[in-house]
């Protein structure tokens, strides 16, 4: 005969297994977002090399005076650690792609790994916000490929944080943290909206000429 406590424990057991903490959609998004971020970082790296070899080279992402990778690549902010920022992306997103591959193939990863990845993405998100500020208010130009990296970093943070925190939140029941978890995508949508509005407001003088 199964006691209520045993039944409750049995219900929780699947969520405590590493493979159960990674729903298929989450695992696939980690993989897809990692591939997108890696592709954007690789493209930026190639563009940077071409620009170094030929200062007259016009990057393919130079679309207009505002959407201009070339204007961003030549700034100190584009090489914060003394080398091009995209090299950081090459390493970081390679880790994400490998993680995504393991997740979609149901390879169990320890909780400490997901925590470490979430912390890494949190640092990456902080770096992204600094770059957003610098792009808007110091450089005065936007790099389209960089913006792709911004978007995938934020969504990856939401997904990986969900994978990391979901089991603990389910065990503890409802509360402020659980509500935050439930509204995570709405909060992310508000973040994207806020960044879009900041971009529109900062460069409205230019956008208005296109109307």
C-alpha beads as a LAMMPS data file, in Angstrom:
LAMMPS data file: protein, C-alpha beads

211 atoms
210 bonds

1 atom types
1 bond types

-500.0 500.0 xlo xhi
-500.0 500.0 ylo yhi
-500.0 500.0 zlo zhi

Masses

1 110.0

Atoms # bond

1 1 1 0.000 0.000 0.000
2 1 1 1.397 3.385 -0.981
3 1 1 1.261 6.066 1.680
4 1 1 0.443 9.699 0.767
5 1 1 4.024 10.696 1.620
6 1 1 5.449 7.936 -0.588
7 1 1 3.104 8.912 -3.419
8 1 1 4.161 12.524 -3.120
9 1 1 7.811 11.500 -3.170
10 1 1 7.198 9.356 -6.248
11 1 1 5.585 12.307 -8.004
12 1 1 8.633 14.443 -7.292
13 1 1 11.232 11.841 -8.173
14 1 1 11.113 12.313 -11.994
15 1 1 11.708 16.068 -11.630
16 1 1 14.832 15.408 -9.588
17 1 1 16.535 13.430 -12.345
18 1 1 18.840 15.570 -14.521
19 1 1 17.198 14.370 -17.753
20 1 1 13.713 15.245 -16.443
21 1 1 14.798 18.796 -15.667
22 1 1 15.364 19.520 -19.361
23 1 1 12.088 19.505 -21.304
24 1 1 12.573 18.861 -25.020
25 1 1 11.643 22.430 -26.105
26 1 1 14.180 23.881 -23.658
27 1 1 16.915 21.541 -24.820
28 1 1 16.228 22.343 -28.454
29 1 1 16.246 26.086 -27.784
30 1 1 19.617 25.825 -26.025
31 1 1 20.947 24.103 -29.142
32 1 1 19.306 26.421 -31.688
33 1 1 20.181 29.615 -29.808
34 1 1 23.734 28.383 -29.353
35 1 1 24.063 27.767 -33.098
36 1 1 22.646 31.227 -33.880
37 1 1 24.983 32.912 -31.399
38 1 1 27.968 30.936 -32.675
39 1 1 27.150 31.826 -36.291
40 1 1 26.836 35.533 -35.409
41 1 1 30.110 35.473 -33.454
42 1 1 31.919 33.666 -36.279
43 1 1 30.616 36.153 -38.838
44 1 1 31.716 39.084 -36.695
45 1 1 35.152 37.509 -36.275
46 1 1 35.568 37.116 -40.038
47 1 1 34.371 40.679 -40.625
48 1 1 36.823 41.972 -38.025
49 1 1 39.717 40.091 -39.658
50 1 1 38.759 41.489 -43.069
51 1 1 38.649 44.978 -41.601
52 1 1 42.080 44.553 -40.007
53 1 1 43.563 43.321 -43.276
54 1 1 41.919 46.078 -45.281
55 1 1 40.911 49.277 -43.453
56 1 1 38.842 50.250 -46.499
57 1 1 36.741 47.081 -46.246
58 1 1 33.017 47.693 -45.799
59 1 1 31.413 45.034 -43.557
60 1 1 28.352 43.292 -44.925
61 1 1 26.334 44.497 -41.931
62 1 1 26.840 48.177 -42.753
63 1 1 23.235 48.938 -43.680
64 1 1 22.880 52.633 -42.882
65 1 1 24.473 55.255 -40.583
66 1 1 22.804 53.690 -37.527
67 1 1 22.924 49.971 -38.343
68 1 1 26.647 49.810 -38.983
69 1 1 28.958 47.069 -37.695
70 1 1 31.997 48.887 -39.042
71 1 1 31.340 51.894 -36.818
72 1 1 31.179 49.621 -33.772
73 1 1 34.140 47.359 -34.635
74 1 1 36.674 50.204 -34.555
75 1 1 35.757 51.332 -31.027
76 1 1 37.564 50.326 -27.800
77 1 1 34.308 48.784 -26.554
78 1 1 34.620 46.158 -29.310
79 1 1 37.804 44.793 -27.723
80 1 1 37.218 45.110 -23.999
81 1 1 39.752 42.442 -22.980
82 1 1 42.354 43.437 -25.551
83 1 1 41.015 41.162 -28.296
84 1 1 37.798 41.288 -30.347
85 1 1 34.672 40.575 -28.327
86 1 1 33.389 37.993 -30.877
87 1 1 36.187 35.647 -29.786
88 1 1 34.475 35.457 -26.409
89 1 1 31.287 34.515 -28.223
90 1 1 33.051 31.776 -30.186
91 1 1 34.112 30.064 -26.971
92 1 1 30.929 30.716 -24.995
93 1 1 28.481 29.668 -27.688
94 1 1 30.505 26.548 -28.489
95 1 1 29.889 25.480 -24.882
96 1 1 26.192 26.275 -25.314
97 1 1 25.955 24.255 -28.551
98 1 1 27.601 21.225 -26.922
99 1 1 25.238 21.568 -23.954
100 1 1 22.262 21.738 -26.287
101 1 1 23.394 18.621 -28.131
102 1 1 23.710 16.747 -24.851
103 1 1 20.304 17.987 -23.714
104 1 1 18.420 16.951 -26.863
105 1 1 20.078 13.531 -26.834
106 1 1 18.932 13.068 -23.218
107 1 1 22.423 12.956 -21.743
108 1 1 22.097 13.689 -18.014
109 1 1 24.054 16.701 -16.822
110 1 1 24.654 17.405 -13.110
111 1 1 22.884 20.261 -11.409
112 1 1 26.156 22.090 -10.754
113 1 1 26.768 22.234 -14.509
114 1 1 23.449 23.952 -15.178
115 1 1 24.074 26.340 -12.275
116 1 1 27.494 27.191 -13.700
117 1 1 26.019 27.756 -17.164
118 1 1 23.292 29.979 -15.698
119 1 1 25.908 32.054 -13.842
120 1 1 27.950 32.351 -17.033
121 1 1 24.894 33.520 -18.955
122 1 1 24.067 35.996 -16.197
123 1 1 27.542 37.504 -16.584
124 1 1 27.047 37.478 -20.341
125 1 1 23.725 39.286 -19.939
126 1 1 25.398 41.932 -17.766
127 1 1 28.035 42.393 -20.479
128 1 1 25.284 42.648 -23.095
129 1 1 23.542 45.408 -21.147
130 1 1 26.803 47.348 -20.914
131 1 1 27.267 46.980 -24.671
132 1 1 23.684 48.137 -25.264
133 1 1 24.332 51.257 -23.205
134 1 1 27.623 51.949 -24.954
135 1 1 26.111 51.394 -28.405
136 1 1 23.227 53.741 -27.726
137 1 1 24.864 56.541 -25.786
138 1 1 28.616 56.430 -26.465
139 1 1 29.153 54.911 -29.919
140 1 1 25.912 56.065 -31.490
141 1 1 25.601 53.051 -33.799
142 1 1 24.228 49.521 -33.709
143 1 1 25.801 46.296 -34.921
144 1 1 23.078 43.983 -36.340
145 1 1 25.071 40.816 -35.637
146 1 1 25.738 42.032 -32.099
147 1 1 22.026 42.576 -31.622
148 1 1 21.448 38.935 -32.595
149 1 1 23.899 37.940 -29.856
150 1 1 22.078 40.197 -27.385
151 1 1 18.753 38.517 -28.152
152 1 1 19.963 34.915 -27.918
153 1 1 21.912 35.634 -24.713
154 1 1 18.831 36.936 -22.930
155 1 1 16.595 34.093 -24.111
156 1 1 19.264 31.550 -23.195
157 1 1 19.473 33.040 -19.710
158 1 1 15.713 32.647 -19.285
159 1 1 15.725 29.036 -20.517
160 1 1 18.801 27.870 -18.606
161 1 1 17.661 29.609 -15.415
162 1 1 14.322 27.820 -15.820
163 1 1 16.066 24.464 -16.227
164 1 1 18.176 25.167 -13.150
165 1 1 15.470 26.487 -10.813
166 1 1 12.332 24.592 -11.860
167 1 1 12.811 21.466 -9.667
168 1 1 13.440 23.503 -6.513
169 1 1 10.524 25.829 -7.238
170 1 1 8.181 22.885 -7.778
171 1 1 9.187 21.343 -4.451
172 1 1 8.728 24.565 -2.515
173 1 1 5.347 25.359 -4.030
174 1 1 3.937 28.750 -4.831
175 1 1 5.597 31.988 -3.833
176 1 1 7.256 35.083 -5.251
177 1 1 9.956 33.027 -6.982
178 1 1 7.357 30.715 -8.514
179 1 1 5.376 33.699 -9.811
180 1 1 8.552 35.108 -11.324
181 1 1 9.129 31.747 -12.992
182 1 1 5.584 31.654 -14.338
183 1 1 5.912 35.144 -15.829
184 1 1 9.469 34.712 -17.125
185 1 1 8.620 35.010 -20.819
186 1 1 6.382 38.002 -20.240
187 1 1 9.271 39.680 -18.419
188 1 1 11.606 38.797 -21.304
189 1 1 9.093 40.267 -23.774
190 1 1 8.993 43.470 -21.726
191 1 1 12.803 43.565 -21.829
192 1 1 12.837 43.298 -25.634
193 1 1 10.156 45.967 -25.853
194 1 1 12.128 48.289 -23.566
195 1 1 15.312 47.884 -25.629
196 1 1 13.359 48.474 -28.842
197 1 1 11.841 51.665 -27.435
198 1 1 15.256 52.880 -26.253
199 1 1 16.640 52.323 -29.755
200 1 1 13.719 54.141 -31.346
201 1 1 13.999 57.078 -28.933
202 1 1 17.802 57.367 -29.196
203 1 1 17.857 57.445 -32.992
204 1 1 14.458 58.971 -33.658
205 1 1 15.996 61.875 -35.581
206 1 1 17.227 59.366 -38.141
207 1 1 14.225 57.037 -38.115
208 1 1 11.874 59.978 -38.682
209 1 1 13.648 60.796 -41.961
210 1 1 12.693 57.347 -43.267
211 1 1 8.965 57.914 -42.727

Bonds

1 1 1 2
2 1 2 3
3 1 3 4
4 1 4 5
5 1 5 6
6 1 6 7
7 1 7 8
8 1 8 9
9 1 9 10
10 1 10 11
11 1 11 12
12 1 12 13
13 1 13 14
14 1 14 15
15 1 15 16
16 1 16 17
17 1 17 18
18 1 18 19
19 1 19 20
20 1 20 21
21 1 21 22
22 1 22 23
23 1 23 24
24 1 24 25
25 1 25 26
26 1 26 27
27 1 27 28
28 1 28 29
29 1 29 30
30 1 30 31
31 1 31 32
32 1 32 33
33 1 33 34
34 1 34 35
35 1 35 36
36 1 36 37
37 1 37 38
38 1 38 39
39 1 39 40
40 1 40 41
41 1 41 42
42 1 42 43
43 1 43 44
44 1 44 45
45 1 45 46
46 1 46 47
47 1 47 48
48 1 48 49
49 1 49 50
50 1 50 51
51 1 51 52
52 1 52 53
53 1 53 54
54 1 54 55
55 1 55 56
56 1 56 57
57 1 57 58
58 1 58 59
59 1 59 60
60 1 60 61
61 1 61 62
62 1 62 63
63 1 63 64
64 1 64 65
65 1 65 66
66 1 66 67
67 1 67 68
68 1 68 69
69 1 69 70
70 1 70 71
71 1 71 72
72 1 72 73
73 1 73 74
74 1 74 75
75 1 75 76
76 1 76 77
77 1 77 78
78 1 78 79
79 1 79 80
80 1 80 81
81 1 81 82
82 1 82 83
83 1 83 84
84 1 84 85
85 1 85 86
86 1 86 87
87 1 87 88
88 1 88 89
89 1 89 90
90 1 90 91
91 1 91 92
92 1 92 93
93 1 93 94
94 1 94 95
95 1 95 96
96 1 96 97
97 1 97 98
98 1 98 99
99 1 99 100
100 1 100 101
101 1 101 102
102 1 102 103
103 1 103 104
104 1 104 105
105 1 105 106
106 1 106 107
107 1 107 108
108 1 108 109
109 1 109 110
110 1 110 111
111 1 111 112
112 1 112 113
113 1 113 114
114 1 114 115
115 1 115 116
116 1 116 117
117 1 117 118
118 1 118 119
119 1 119 120
120 1 120 121
121 1 121 122
122 1 122 123
123 1 123 124
124 1 124 125
125 1 125 126
126 1 126 127
127 1 127 128
128 1 128 129
129 1 129 130
130 1 130 131
131 1 131 132
132 1 132 133
133 1 133 134
134 1 134 135
135 1 135 136
136 1 136 137
137 1 137 138
138 1 138 139
139 1 139 140
140 1 140 141
141 1 141 142
142 1 142 143
143 1 143 144
144 1 144 145
145 1 145 146
146 1 146 147
147 1 147 148
148 1 148 149
149 1 149 150
150 1 150 151
151 1 151 152
152 1 152 153
153 1 153 154
154 1 154 155
155 1 155 156
156 1 156 157
157 1 157 158
158 1 158 159
159 1 159 160
160 1 160 161
161 1 161 162
162 1 162 163
163 1 163 164
164 1 164 165
165 1 165 166
166 1 166 167
167 1 167 168
168 1 168 169
169 1 169 170
170 1 170 171
171 1 171 172
172 1 172 173
173 1 173 174
174 1 174 175
175 1 175 176
176 1 176 177
177 1 177 178
178 1 178 179
179 1 179 180
180 1 180 181
181 1 181 182
182 1 182 183
183 1 183 184
184 1 184 185
185 1 185 186
186 1 186 187
187 1 187 188
188 1 188 189
189 1 189 190
190 1 190 191
191 1 191 192
192 1 192 193
193 1 193 194
194 1 194 195
195 1 195 196
196 1 196 197
197 1 197 198
198 1 198 199
199 1 199 200
200 1 200 201
201 1 201 202
202 1 202 203
203 1 203 204
204 1 204 205
205 1 205 206
206 1 206 207
207 1 207 208
208 1 208 209
209 1 209 210
210 1 210 211
